[in-house]
Amino acid sequence: MSNVTFDADGITLEQVREYVWEIPQEGDMRVPARVLASEALLEEIKEDKTLEQITNTTHLPGITTNAICMPDGHQGYGFPVGGVGALDAENGCISPGAVGYDINCGVRMMRTNLTYDELTGQEEELVDALFANIPSGLGGGGVVEAGVDTVDEILARGVDWALENGHAVEDDLLHCEDEGMRDGADPEKVSQKAKDRGKNQIGSLGSGNHFLEVQRVTDVFDSEVGEAFGLEEDQIVVLIHCGSRGLGHQTCNDYLRKIEQQHQGLLDQLPDKELAAAPAGSQLAEDYYGAMNAAINFAWVNRQLIMHRTRQVFERVFDRSWESMEMELLYDVAHNIAKKETHEVDGEERELYVHRKGATRAFPAGHPEVPKAYRDVGQPVIIPGSMGAGSYVLRGGENSMDLTFGSTAHGAGRLMSRTQAKNEFWGGDVQDELEEQDQIYVKAQSGATVAEEAPGVYKDVDEVVRVSDELGIGDKVARTFPVCNIKG
């Protein structure tokens, strides 16, 4: 296939097959880099430092096969958002920069048996009630405020703590990645400063691109899988997007500083200091892995508490029990995470730290780590779009293990920075247009947050999902459209 050269610092991409572009290995690159995109998406991806960052990623010790950029890729801290890198767990390294600051920033979708017609006319009451009862915005305030002992329990046990304390039901755990608890979590490896930042943020959305959105299912593309996921057209669902708040951010920051102090030699080998990594087998690598897993558990509890509080809000607005509305977790997927996983590389099984920064695990049907409820059809994948666009539910595709270490995109991917967005959009105007044109009701702590997340700020989620579907790494199951949205 033809070579395509872009003038992004002279980086050349060669088309390997449709939607697969390769930056050939040269110089100190340990492997090639690949970008999964249509030409239209590639034109957008080249506008920032994404291609440079995914190339830099190939310098990490122990990286295998390819460094991969998903269709929603954009510039991040060192490692691009939408990046996937699989690093040897014995001879490689683990990189906090390749995980990200908001550890286990992720999304969950909750089904209901309500239809759009049943909700119509109550949108404003519902968005007001959600905004009043779901903590959001910068700083403190959560569904629960906890002492240090409780924070340690949450870090160690994840959603099992929420179940014991009346914020979950057993079924919630069965429909969450890893059943809502990461093995290997070590609360002792999380600093007191991080715990102090997190203890009054448990069950809170935060700010930035985090949100809670009530949606209606507009399309079911695969009726068999849709039925297995419990989705049908005109159904109301709830999407929750948030992460580990200040605790995760502080944990990342703590370990970046420690790496700078203890592993300067490795840092000096890398083209970008923001890729800071600890060698596999080192004490610092083990400590970070334990702390990261603990922060992952914290984020799962955070989303769980928000979801359970949402059930209670629906009960008050619709004057029915949440059980009678069948408000059940469809699935919870994690972004910004590194997991020890076994993958086949060059014909042999190897244990790898699979880093997914702004990327979603997308395991296919039959994989033993897919929950039993979905093992016959594949893992649910939830891809949110912008406030004015649809979101998608996919299932892990049969090509994901070969092409992407079982991964796909995580969202639409930003086109412009938050600063640029605030210069181009006015939050109040965005809210008015969404309500008038699309009957989408948005409530936020700050107009600036709405401007930062305006529909024009993001790539075309339809195109991102189309590429994922065409490549067979994440197959389209259903599409949803916003009804109302709350933000920080």
C-alpha positions in Angstrom: 0.0 0.0 0.0 1.1 3.6 -0.5 3.3 5.5 1.9 1.9 8.7 3.3 4.2 11.3 4.6 3.0 14.0 7.1 4.9 17.1 7.9 4.6 16.5 11.7 8.3 16.8 12.4 9.1 14.7 9.4 7.4 11.6 10.8 6.5 9.1 8.0 3.5 6.7 8.3 3.2 3.7 6.0 -0.2 2.2 5.5 0.0 -1.5 6.5 -3.6 -2.2 5.8 -6.8 -0.2 5.8 -7.0 1.9 9.0 -3.5 0.7 10.2 -0.6 3.1 9.8 2.9 2.3 10.9 5.8 4.5 11.9 8.8 2.2 11.0 11.4 1.3 13.6 14.5 3.4 13.3 17.3 4.8 15.5 16.7 4.0 19.2 13.1 2.8 18.7 12.7 -0.6 20.1 9.6 -1.5 18.1 7.5 0.3 15.4 4.6 2.5 16.4 1.1 2.1 14.9 -1.8 4.5 14.6 -5.3 3.0 14.0 -7.2 5.6 12.1 -9.0 6.6 8.9 -7.3 9.3 6.9 -9.8 11.9 8.2 -8.9 11.0 11.8 -5.2 10.9 10.9 -5.4 14.5 9.6 -6.7 15.5 13.1 -4.3 13.4 15.1 -1.3 14.9 13.3 -2.3 18.4 14.5 -0.7 18.1 18.0 2.2 16.0 19.4 0.4 12.6 19.3 2.6 11.1 16.6 5.8 12.3 18.3 4.6 11.0 21.7 3.6 7.5 20.3 7.1 7.3 18.7 8.8 8.3 21.9 6.8 5.5 23.7 8.7 2.9 21.6 11.8 3.8 23.5 10.5 2.3 26.8 12.5 -0.8 27.9 10.7 -4.0 27.3 8.0 -2.7 25.0 6.7 -5.5 22.7 5.4 -5.7 19.2 4.2 -2.1 18.6 3.3 1.1 20.5 -0.3 1.7 19.5 -2.4 4.8 19.2 -6.2 4.4 19.0 -8.5 6.3 16.6 -9.4 8.8 19.4 -5.7 9.5 20.1 -4.5 13.0 21.1 -1.6 14.6 22.9 -1.2 13.8 26.6 1.4 13.9 29.4 4.3 12.0 27.8 2.3 9.1 26.6 -0.6 10.0 24.2 -4.2 9.7 25.4 -5.5 6.8 23.4 -2.2 5.0 23.7 -1.5 1.3 24.4 1.9 -0.1 25.3 2.6 -3.7 26.4 5.9 -3.9 28.4 7.6 -7.0 29.6 6.8 -7.6 33.2 10.2 -9.2 33.9 12.6 -7.3 31.8 10.7 -4.1 31.0 9.2 -1.4 33.1 6.0 0.3 34.4 5.4 3.9 33.7 3.1 6.2 35.7 3.2 8.6 32.8 1.8 5.9 30.5 -1.1 5.3 32.9 -2.0 8.9 33.6 -2.8 11.1 36.5 -6.4 10.1 36.9 -5.9 6.4 37.6 -8.9 4.4 36.5 -10.7 7.2 35.0 -13.5 5.1 33.5 -17.1 4.8 32.6 -20.1 2.7 33.7 -23.5 2.3 32.2 -26.6 1.5 34.2 -29.7 0.1 32.5 -33.3 0.9 33.4 -36.6 -0.4 32.2 -37.9 3.2 31.7 -38.6 4.4 28.2 -38.0 7.8 26.8 -41.7 8.5 26.7 -42.0 7.8 30.4 -39.2 10.3 31.1 -40.4 13.1 28.7 -41.6 16.1 30.6 -39.5 15.4 33.7 -36.1 16.2 32.2 -35.7 19.4 34.2 -36.9 18.0 37.5 -34.5 15.0 37.0 -31.4 17.1 36.0 -32.1 19.4 39.0 -32.4 16.5 41.4 -29.3 14.8 40.1 -27.3 18.0 40.3 -28.5 18.6 43.9 -27.6 15.1 45.1 -24.5 14.0 43.1 -21.5 15.9 44.4 -19.5 17.6 41.6 -16.9 20.3 40.9 -13.4 21.0 42.1 -12.4 20.2 45.7 -14.1 18.2 48.4 -17.5 16.8 49.0 -18.6 13.3 48.4 -21.5 10.9 49.0 -19.5 9.7 52.1 -16.7 11.3 54.0 -14.3 8.9 55.6 -11.6 8.5 58.1 -8.2 7.0 57.2 -9.2 3.5 58.2 -12.2 3.6 55.9 -10.1 4.9 53.0 -7.6 2.0 53.6 -10.5 -0.5 53.4 -11.8 1.1 50.2 -8.2 1.0 48.7 -7.8 -2.7 49.6 -11.3 -4.1 48.9 -12.9 -1.9 46.2 -16.6 -2.4 45.6 -16.7 -5.2 48.1 -16.5 -2.4 50.7 -19.5 -0.6 49.1 -21.5 -3.9 49.2 -20.8 -4.4 52.9 -21.8 -0.8 53.6 -25.1 -0.7 51.7 -24.0 1.2 48.6 -24.1 -1.8 46.2 -25.8 -5.1 45.6 -24.1 -8.4 44.7 -25.0 -8.1 41.0 -23.1 -4.8 40.8 -19.8 -6.6 41.5 -20.6 -9.3 38.9 -20.9 -6.7 36.1 -17.7 -4.7 36.8 -14.2 -5.3 35.4 -12.4 -7.5 37.9 -15.6 -7.6 40.0 -14.6 -4.1 41.3 -11.5 -5.2 43.1 -7.9 -5.4 41.9 -5.7 -8.0 43.4 -2.4 -6.7 44.5 -3.7 -3.4 45.9 -1.5 -2.1 48.7 -2.9 0.8 50.7 0.4 1.2 52.5 2.0 2.3 49.2 -0.5 5.2 48.9 0.8 8.4 50.6 -1.0 10.0 53.5 -1.3 13.1 51.4 -3.1 11.2 48.7 -5.4 9.6 51.2 -6.2 13.0 52.8 -7.1 14.3 49.3 -9.4 11.4 48.7 -11.2 10.9 52.0 -13.8 13.6 51.4 -14.2 13.0 47.7 -15.6 9.4 47.8 -18.7 9.5 45.5 -18.1 12.7 43.6 -17.8 13.5 39.9 -15.1 16.1 40.1 -14.7 18.5 37.2 -13.2 18.7 33.7 -14.6 16.1 31.3 -16.3 14.0 34.0 -20.1 13.8 33.9 -23.2 11.9 34.7 -25.6 11.6 31.7 -29.1 10.2 31.3 -29.4 8.8 27.8 -31.9 7.0 25.6 -31.0 4.1 23.3 -31.5 5.2 19.8 -30.2 2.3 17.8 -29.4 -1.4 18.4 -27.1 -2.6 15.6 -26.7 -6.2 16.8 -29.9 -7.6 18.3 -28.4 -10.8 19.7 -25.6 -9.0 21.6 -28.0 -6.1 22.5 -30.3 -8.7 24.1 -27.4 -10.2 26.1 -26.5 -6.7 27.2 -30.1 -5.9 28.1 -30.5 -3.0 25.6 -33.3 -2.1 23.4 -34.4 1.0 21.5 -36.0 3.9 23.3 -34.7 2.6 26.7 -33.3 5.0 29.3 -29.7 4.3 30.5 -27.3 6.3 32.7 -23.7 6.8 31.9 -21.2 7.8 34.6 -17.7 9.0 33.7 -15.2 9.9 36.5 -12.1 8.5 38.2 -10.0 8.5 41.3 -10.1 12.2 42.0 -7.3 13.8 44.0 -6.1 10.5 45.4 -5.2 9.2 42.0 -3.6 12.4 40.9 -1.5 12.6 44.0 -0.4 9.0 43.7 0.8 9.5 40.1 2.6 12.7 41.2 4.3 10.9 44.2 5.7 8.1 42.0 6.8 10.4 39.2 8.9 12.3 41.7 10.3 9.0 43.3 11.3 7.8 39.8 13.1 11.0 39.1 15.1 10.5 42.4 15.8 6.8 42.2 16.0 5.9 38.5 17.6 8.8 36.8 19.7 6.5 34.7 16.6 5.0 33.0 15.1 8.5 32.7 18.2 9.7 30.8 17.7 7.0 28.2 14.2 8.2 27.3 13.4 11.0 24.8 10.8 12.5 27.1 11.1 12.8 30.9 7.3 12.6 31.1 7.6 8.9 30.2 9.3 8.3 33.6 9.3 4.6 34.4 10.5 2.2 37.1 12.3 -1.0 36.0 10.3 -4.2 36.3 11.3 -6.1 39.4 12.5 -3.0 41.2 11.1 -2.1 44.6 9.7 1.1 43.2 7.9 -0.8 40.3 6.3 -3.1 42.9 5.3 -0.2 45.1 3.8 1.8 42.3 1.8 -1.3 41.1 0.4 -1.8 44.6 -0.5 1.9 44.9 -2.0 2.1 41.4 -4.2 -1.0 42.0 -5.4 0.6 45.3 -6.3 3.8 43.4 -8.1 1.7 40.8 -10.2 0.3 43.7 -10.9 3.8 44.9 -12.2 4.9 41.5 -14.5 1.9 41.3 -16.0 2.7 44.6 -16.3 6.3 43.6 -18.4 5.4 40.5 -20.4 2.8 42.5 -21.4 5.4 45.1 -22.5 7.8 42.4 -24.5 5.1 40.7 -26.2 4.0 43.9 -27.1 7.6 44.8 -28.5 8.0 41.2 -30.8 5.1 42.0 -32.1 6.9 45.0 -32.7 10.1 43.0 -34.7 8.2 40.4 -36.8 6.7 43.2 -37.8 10.2 44.4 -38.4 11.6 40.9 -40.4 8.7 39.6 -41.9 7.5 42.9 -40.9 3.9 42.3 -38.3 1.7 43.8 -35.1 1.4 41.8 -35.5 -2.4 41.8 -38.9 -2.0 40.0 -37.2 0.3 37.5 -34.5 -2.5 37.0 -31.7 0.0 37.5 -28.9 -2.6 37.0 -25.2 -2.1 36.1 -24.5 -3.1 32.5 -20.7 -2.8 32.9 -17.9 -0.7 34.3 -14.7 -0.3 32.2 -11.4 1.3 33.3 -9.2 3.7 31.4 -5.8 4.9 32.6 -4.6 1.6 34.0 -1.7 -0.8 33.7 -2.4 -4.5 34.2 -0.3 -7.6 34.3 -1.8 -9.7 31.6 -0.6 -12.8 29.6 -0.5 -12.3 25.9 1.0 -14.3 23.0 4.1 -12.5 21.6 6.1 -14.1 18.7 4.4 -17.5 19.4 5.0 -17.6 23.2 3.0 -16.6 26.2 4.5 -13.6 28.1 3.4 -11.7 31.1 3.2 -8.0 30.2 2.3 -4.7 31.9 -0.4 -3.6 29.4 -0.7 0.2 29.8 -4.0 1.6 28.5 -4.0 5.4 28.8 -7.3 6.7 27.5 -7.9 3.3 26.0 -10.4 0.5 27.0 -9.9 -3.1 27.5 -11.9 -5.0 24.8 -11.7 -8.7 25.3 -13.5 -10.9 22.8 -16.1 -13.6 23.4 -14.7 -16.7 25.1 -12.0 -14.9 27.0 -11.9 -16.2 30.6 -11.6 -12.6 32.0 -14.9 -11.5 30.5 -17.7 -11.8 33.1 -19.8 -15.0 32.8 -22.9 -12.9 31.9 -21.1 -11.7 28.7 -18.6 -14.4 28.0 -20.5 -15.9 25.1 -20.8 -12.5 23.3 -17.7 -10.5 24.4 -16.9 -7.8 27.0 -19.1 -4.7 26.9 -17.1 -1.5 25.8 -18.6 1.9 26.6 -17.5 4.8 24.4 -18.9 8.2 25.4 -19.2 11.0 22.9 -19.5 14.7 23.5 -22.6 16.3 25.2 -24.2 16.9 21.8 -23.3 13.6 20.2 -24.2 10.0 20.7 -22.3 7.5 22.8 -21.8 3.8 21.9 -21.8 0.4 23.4 -19.5 -2.0 21.7 -18.3 -5.5 22.4 -14.8 -6.7 22.4 -13.9 -7.7 18.8 -12.3 -10.9 17.7 -9.2 -9.1 16.3 -8.5 -7.2 19.5 -6.1 -9.7 21.0 -3.9 -9.8 17.8 -4.0 -6.1 16.9 -4.2 -4.2 20.2 -3.5 -6.5 23.2 -7.3 -6.6 23.7 -7.9 -2.8 23.5 -10.0 -0.2 21.7 -10.7 3.5 21.9 -12.2 5.2 25.0 -14.1 8.2 23.6 -14.3 10.7 20.9 -10.9 12.3 21.7 -10.2 16.0 22.0 -9.6 18.2 19.0 -8.8 21.4 21.0 -7.3 22.2 24.4 -9.5 23.3 27.3 -8.0 26.8 27.0 -8.8 27.1 23.3 -12.3 25.7 24.0 -13.0 28.5 26.5 -11.8 31.1 24.0 -14.1 29.7 21.3 -17.3 28.8 23.3 -19.4 30.5 25.9 -20.9 28.0 28.4 -24.3 29.6 28.6 -24.7 29.6 24.9 -23.7 26.0 24.6 -26.3 25.0 27.2 -29.0 27.1 25.5 -28.2 25.6 22.1 -28.2 22.0 23.4 -31.6 22.5 25.0 -33.2 24.3 22.1 -31.9 22.2 19.3 -31.6 18.8 20.8 -33.7 18.9 24.0 -30.6 18.1 26.0 -30.6 19.6 29.5 -27.2 20.4 31.0 -26.5 21.6 34.5 -22.9 22.4 35.7 -21.1 24.1 38.5 -19.3 26.4 36.1 -20.0 27.7 32.6 -16.3 27.3 31.8 -16.7 23.6 32.3 -19.5 23.5 29.7 -17.4 25.5 27.3 -14.4 23.1 27.8 -16.6 20.2 26.9 -18.7 21.8 24.1 -19.6 19.4 21.2 -17.2 21.1 18.8 -14.2 20.4 21.1 -14.2 16.7 20.2 -13.5 14.4 17.2 -16.4 12.7 15.5 -17.3 9.8 17.7 -19.1 8.1 14.9 -15.9 7.9 12.9 -13.9 6.7 15.8 -16.4 3.9 16.4 -16.6 3.1 12.7 -12.8 2.5 12.6 -12.9 0.3 15.7 -15.8 -1.7 14.2 -14.1 -2.1 10.8 -10.9 -3.3 12.4 -12.8 -5.8 14.5 -11.3 -4.6 17.8 -14.6 -3.3 19.1 -17.9 -4.2 17.4 -20.9 -1.8 17.4 -23.8 -3.0 19.5 -25.9 0.1 20.3 -25.9 3.9 20.2 -27.3 6.2 22.8 -28.2 10.0 22.8 -28.1 12.4 25.7 -31.3 13.5 27.5 -29.7 15.4 30.5 -26.2 15.8 31.8 -24.6 17.1 35.0 -21.0 18.3 35.2 -18.6 19.8 37.7 
